[in-house]
Amino acid sequence: MRYAALMVALLLWPLQVGAQGALGNLAEVEDVRGEASGPEAFDEWLAGFRERALAAGISEETLDEGLSGVSYQPEIIDLDRNQAEFVKPIWTYLDTAVSELRVANGRDAVARQADLLAAIEEEYGVDRHVVAAIWGLESAYGVVRGSTDTLAALATLSADSRRGAFFEEQLLAGLQILQSGAVDRNEMQGSWAGAMGHTQFMPTSYLEHAVDWSGGGQSDIWNDNPADALASTAAYLANFGWTEGQPWGLEVRLPEDFDFLLADREVTKLPSEWAAIGIEPVSGETVPDDHGPASILLPAGHEGAAFMVFGNFEVIEAYNTADAYVVAVGHLANRIAGAGPLEGEWPRHLRGLGAEERLELQERLTEAGFDTQGVDGKIGPNTVDAIRAYQVAEGLLPDGFASVPLLERLR
């Protein structure tokens, strides 16, 4: 790769600190303050893992090939603690994820792969632009697929006390892939989190969803030809329930008297019902009811852009549960297809909460009687519900947004 091309790719790729790929829900369990096991504990873990892997059907030969020379890598743990989708404010994340350069390169990529993407869409019913957007976010359209040793990264994360069980499952799956002969050991590379190929599949996702579109005998998501990876991504989304013809969502305007308690993923209405209370797409179009029930999403609270999201939003969440990631995929897909930028503003005067602050927010809410159902640093539905309940009790606008002013008030 030429130096200039590499630099462009690095500018495009925000996922060097957050690449999750399929099965990307890596921040939803356990306390983010968990400490890394360290080199000595890693060696102890590795000895025990070999026994478990043998019992699971991994051969001695594969274990020797896959784990020879593997050692503890503290930089992997540092990256795990700072995933972009969960650390950056959504507006900062989208600035990079849906940059004009990424949009332009996406349109070029779709034009180059027009026949392939059309055939994949015909086979699986998944919008080609959504497949392309995932490709763009995960590897800058195949330019930066990651150079981290997958098995070494997974071994380090498996030995870490925070989410070891999840990553050990991925490591076993990775060794299964190696044992199957689908990829050579030295080509088994990807992101720091163990995600691989053009669209960054985790090993279990590869085993469960990868398809051999090119007819080579096994799905090859690692090489320069993106066919198997793009088809596998469409198959993944289809397997999780993608509805053909349904949008992921659309940007809307809220009426001045909007009841912010309705901006809840559990509250669904048909588009006509939302329209009846004054919610209008910024495009001015009439949204047909045959798209199905939708909910209102305010990823940055009442000061940010608002979206009406449909069932396909949840399908993209199966790839990565962060709202910022799903909005980025959907918006990038729309931009690649010819749409313009979002019209809504973002509260850029606010900074995002840091990892320790998110934990503190959950702790303080729970202590105040608004249970977040756990302290994990992830601002998910339970935390949003707790924030809303607190805001209602305090006479605040209940938009459920986790912000620095909210934390300061709780203090």
Buried (B, 14 or more C-beta within 10 A) or exposed (E): EEEEEEEBBEEBBBBBBBBBBBBBBBBBBBEBEBEBBBEEBBEEBBEEBBEEBEEEEBEEEBBEBBBEEBEBBEEBBEBBBBBBBBBBBBBBBBBBBBBEEBBEBBBEBBEEBEEBBEBBBEBBBBBBBBBBBBBBBBBBBBBBBBEBBBBBBBBBBBBBBBBBEBBBBBBBBBBBBBBEEBBEBEEBBBBBBBBBBBBBBBBBBBBBBBBBBBEEEEBBBBBEBBBBBBBBBBBBBBBBEBBEEBBBBBBBBBEEEBEBEBBBBEEBBBBEEBBEEEBBBBEEEEBEBEBBBBBBBBBBBBBBBBBBBBBBBBBBBBBBBBBBBBBBBBBBBBBBBEBEEBEBEBBEEBEBBEBEBBBBBBEBBBEBEBBBEBBBBBBBEBBBBBBBBBBBEEEBEBBBBBBBEBBEEBE
